[in-house]
Amino acid sequence: MKISEVFTSIQGEGILAGVPSLFIRTSGCNLRCVWCDTPYASWNPEGEDWPVDRIVDWAVSQPVFRHAVLTGGEPMIQPQLPELAERLAALGLHITIETAGTVFAELPCHLLSLSPKLAGSTPPGDAPDGWAGRHERLRINEDVLLRLTGRYDYQLKFVVSSPSDLDEIHSLARFCRTPPDRVLLMPEARTVEQLHARGPWVAEICQRTGYRYCPRLHIEMYGNRRGV
């Protein structure tokens, strides 16, 4: 499968924030979020083809880590993802899969980090290769969301760009029948300055709704860098 990068770090987001983890980032995505913080795995996918054996060998070489995060891009579009997840789970690793929830796959997964893309993620009409219309058409797949939430233990995680996102968040949380403590809101931010500017009003929304505030520890610690 096409791999953008592998690295070790602290999980920066979600209910496992702070947990030392292996990160395996696949390259390639079926969406094009305007604020994407990993354009090298989506807008301009970089990387090289790794056989599953090579990825597993790398994971084995990191014996301290007991959590693995399969991310992207969109890892669910990778045909070999189920095989990789099975091999990593057989090593005793806890598997988190980061996905936008537009593609279903049957595979070992201890935590599905489900991040549907809100309307504010759609790129402008002059985006290259017709991605404005394609993204808007594909970003929410209700049938897949229901299958995923019915199959896996999950967190429902949203990138919040504006307070106006709240109506769509409410709608999707109700549709997925997700309790408030499993709905996570995180500020759209690529820098510490943006995180600090947007974090307080996102936290206020969480206090009003019962949703959870989602930190972005990797930005706090390392800034806008790859491999962290």
Secondary structure as GFF3:
##gff-version 3
##sequence-region A 1 228
A	DSSP	beta_strand	2	10	.	.	.	ID=ss1
A	DSSP	beta_strand	20	26	.	.	.	ID=ss2
A	DSSP	three_ten_helix	39	41	.	.	.	ID=ss3
A	DSSP	beta_strand	48	49	.	.	.	ID=ss4
A	DSSP	alpha_helix	52	60	.	.	.	ID=ss5
A	DSSP	beta_strand	67	71	.	.	.	ID=ss6
A	DSSP	three_ten_helix	75	77	.	.	.	ID=ss7
A	DSSP	alpha_helix	81	90	.	.	.	ID=ss8
A	DSSP	beta_strand	94	99	.	.	.	ID=ss9
A	DSSP	beta_strand	111	114	.	.	.	ID=ss10
A	DSSP	three_ten_helix	119	121	.	.	.	ID=ss11
A	DSSP	three_ten_helix	128	130	.	.	.	ID=ss12
A	DSSP	alpha_helix	131	138	.	.	.	ID=ss13
A	DSSP	alpha_helix	142	151	.	.	.	ID=ss14
A	DSSP	beta_strand	154	160	.	.	.	ID=ss15
A	DSSP	three_ten_helix	163	165	.	.	.	ID=ss16
A	DSSP	alpha_helix	166	176	.	.	.	ID=ss17
A	DSSP	three_ten_helix	180	182	.	.	.	ID=ss18
A	DSSP	beta_strand	183	187	.	.	.	ID=ss19
A	DSSP	alpha_helix	192	209	.	.	.	ID=ss20
A	DSSP	beta_strand	212	213	.	.	.	ID=ss21
A	DSSP	alpha_helix	217	222	.	.	.	ID=ss22
###
